[in-house]
Amino acid sequence: MTVKHSTLLFFLCLFWIGCGRNERMDLLYAQRCMGCHGQSGEGDGSVAASLPVRVPDFRETVEKKSIPQIRRVIAEGRGIMPAFGPALRPAEITDMVQMVRFLSREGRNISWWEKYDTLVVAHCNVPWELVLGYDEPEEKKQP
């Protein structure tokens, strides 16, 4: 194996390890999200039953919202969900976006493309809106 191939293999391993679910993400999710969203993201947390509205199931969330939209909801809040932007660093918000995606796959048959979600998440961590000069249109806020 050449040095070029070894270097490529090394970086691919780092890339693969760095993009998966980890203890830091699990701890942050347990501290900030599990009470409402539940352990598996189905909206069945210990606090969910006492809330006036149904907490969304992450499987529905990933089908209806793009990654920037999910990030915006986590950062700015929506409905009864508080805004975590003031309390979390941008990297922690990214971790929570990834947790929504990871948890949305648990307990169901995943589509063929979701098997490559780790690569998709890594790709989505690149600030493409800055690189390519576009962004999601801003959602209309209802009074």
N, C-alpha and C positions, 0 to 999 in steps of 0.2 A: 504494500500500500504506500502510495506516495505521500509526501508531506502535505500536498494540496488536499488529497482525499482525507487524510487524518484531521486536518484543520476543519474541513467541512463537516465531518462526522462529529467532532467535538462541539462545534457551534450548534449543530442540529440537536444534540443531546441537551445542551444548555437551554435551547429554545423550547424543547419538549417539556423539560422539567419545570421551567419557569412559567409555563402557560396553564398548568393544571390546577386543580383545586388543592388548597393547602391548609395547614392548621391556622394560619393567620386569618384566612378568609372565614373558616368555620367559627373561630372565636368572635370575630366581628359580627358575623351573622347572628350568632347566639346572643350577643349583647344587645344588638340594635333591632333585629328583625323577627326573631323566632317567636316572640310573644304574640304577635299578630299573624304572621305568615305560616307559623308551624315549622316543625323540623324538616318536612319535605317540601315546603313551599306551596302547600295546597290551600292555604288560607284557614287552617284549622288550629291556630295557636291558642294558648291558654286564655288570652285576652279577647280573641276573635268573637266568641259567643256573646260577650257583653257589649260589643260595638253596634251602633245603630245601622250600619251597612255591612254587606258581605265583603270580606277581604278577598281580593282576586287570587286565583290559582295561577301560579307562575306559568303553567302550561298554556293557559289562555293568553297570558301577557306576551309571551314570545311569539305567539301566532299573530297578535294584533298590533304590536309596537316594534319599531326599529330600535337598534341599540342606542342611538342618540335620544330617542324618546324615553326609553327606560332610564337612561342616565339623568335626563331632565326631571323625571318624576322623583327619583331618589334624591337629587340635589335640591329641588324646589318644593317637593311635596305635592300632594294632590288630594282633594277631598279631606278625609280625616287623617291621611298619612302626613306626618310632619316632614318638614324640609330638613334633610341631613347635611346639606351643603355647608352650613355654618359649623357643624360639629365634626365633619369628616374631611380629611385631606383628599385632593383629587385622586390619588392612587387608591385610597380606601373606597371611594365611590366606584372606581373601576373594578375593584374586587367585588363589590356588591352587585354590579352589573353582571359580572361573570358568574356569581353565585345564582342569580336569577336564571341564567342560561343553564348552568349545571343542574340545578334542582328541577328545572322544567323537564329534564330528560328522565328523571328517576321514576320507576314504576310504570313505564309505558314502552311500547315498541317504538323505537326511534327510526326516523327516516334515514335513508342511506347517507344523505349529505350530513346529517348530524353526527355521524361517526367521526367526522373531520372537524368537529366544533372547536377543538383546541387550536387548530390552525386558524379557524375563522376568528376566534377570540383574539389571538395574537395579531392577526391582520387588522382587526377592528380597534386594537389599541394604538395603532398608528393614527395620528391626527389627520386623516385624509381630507377633512374639510379645510384644513390649513394648507396641506400640500397641494390639493387640487382646486382650492378656492371656492368651495361650496359648503352649504350646511342645510340641514332640514329646515323647512319653513316653520316659523314659530306658530305654535298652536294658539287658537283663539281662546282667550280666557273668558269664562262665563262669570257673570256677576253673582 
